[in-house]
Amino acid sequence: MTITRLQQEARLSGAVIHNGLVYLAGQVADDSSLDVEGQTADILRQIDALLAEAGSQKSRLISAQIFITDITRIAEMNRAWDAWLDPAAKPARATVEARLADPAWKVEITAIAALG
């Protein structure tokens, strides 16, 4: 079976396509000076672009995992998520508090989507 790797970097691929699924690497904000809501919106724009490059879209999301450095700020993250989400195609989702690799990052999101 074919494995396609998109946006390859030194340690990871931004997305990997295999067996009809798109696996997204953890995405973080390009602008780490933004607040939680702004970083989330920035990440979701990146997810849209990665999914489009892979031949998918947010309505094909199967699952998402959200890592947030301060769980008390989940409402801010959810504002951006809710504005972006296709209400007819909500994925399974987990949200956990975690320390991220760069202290400036407030949110990291990874996801799996179906092709098509």
NORJOSUL-V66003 format. One record per residue. N is the residue number from 0. RES is the residue in one small letter. SS is DSSP state (@ for helix, = for strand, . for the rest). Layout:
# NORJOSUL-V66003
<<N,RES,SS> <N,RES,SS>>
This chain:
# NORJOSUL-V66003
<<0,m,.> <1,t,.> <2,i,=> <3,t,=> <4,r,=> <5,l,=> <6,q,=> <7,q,=> <8,e,.> <9,a,.> <10,r,.> <11,l,.> <12,s,=> <13,g,=> <14,a,=> <15,v,=> <16,i,=> <17,h,=> <18,n,.> <19,g,.> <20,l,=> <21,v,=> <22,y,=> <23,l,=> <24,a,=> <25,g,=> <26,q,=> <27,v,=> <28,a,.> <29,d,.> <30,d,.> <31,s,.> <32,s,.> <33,l,.> <34,d,.> <35,v,@> <36,e,@> <37,g,@> <38,q,@> <39,t,@> <40,a,@> <41,d,@> <42,i,@> <43,l,@> <44,r,@> <45,q,@> <46,i,@> <47,d,@> <48,a,@> <49,l,@> <50,l,@> <51,a,@> <52,e,@> <53,a,@> <54,g,.> <55,s,.> <56,q,.> <57,k,@> <58,s,@> <59,r,@> <60,l,=> <61,i,=> <62,s,=> <63,a,=> <64,q,=> <65,i,=> <66,f,=> <67,i,=> <68,t,.> <69,d,.> <70,i,@> <71,t,@> <72,r,@> <73,i,@> <74,a,@> <75,e,@> <76,m,@> <77,n,@> <78,r,@> <79,a,@> <80,w,@> <81,d,@> <82,a,@> <83,w,@> <84,l,.> <85,d,.> <86,p,.> <87,a,.> <88,a,.> <89,k,.> <90,p,.> <91,a,=> <92,r,=> <93,a,=> <94,t,=> <95,v,=> <96,e,=> <97,a,.> <98,r,.> <99,l,.> <100,a,.> <101,d,.> <102,p,.> <103,a,.> <104,w,.> <105,k,.> <106,v,=> <107,e,=> <108,i,=> <109,t,=> <110,a,=> <111,i,=> <112,a,=> <113,a,=> <114,l,.> <115,g,.>>
